[in-house]
Amino acid sequence: MSAPLPLALRSRFQRLIEEGLSGRAAALRLKLSPATGARWAHQVRTKGHAKPDPQGPPRGKGKLAPYREFLEELIAQDPDITLFELRDALAEAEGVRVHHSSIANLLSRLGFTYK
């Protein structure tokens, strides 16, 4: 997914809408597509701003979120445990089957390193 358009452009667009231009007219003035103008104008009317929404899935709602404490406890017991051992322990204790890279992603977000 590409990066959202700059906030400066969005604020200029919002000012044009607040001055009374339609979304299409404001978009054409700023050299945006009419579809983007309609979308942003709707957002300005409903939310009061044209800021971009957060991209990606919400944080902390992944498959492994409920098992975070379990994984941290295993690491506290054995700091040299491997990802494959963590994966197998999770499958055995909780019945959850995940790829070892998913565990690595969770652990890196929690501040653990493999060095």
Secondary structure, DSSP 8 states (H G I E B T S, - for coil): ------HHHHHHHHHHHHTT--HHHHHHHTT--HHHHHHHHHHHHHHS-------SS-TT-STTGGGHHHHHHHHHH-TT--HHHHHHHHHHHH-----HHHHHHHHHHTT----
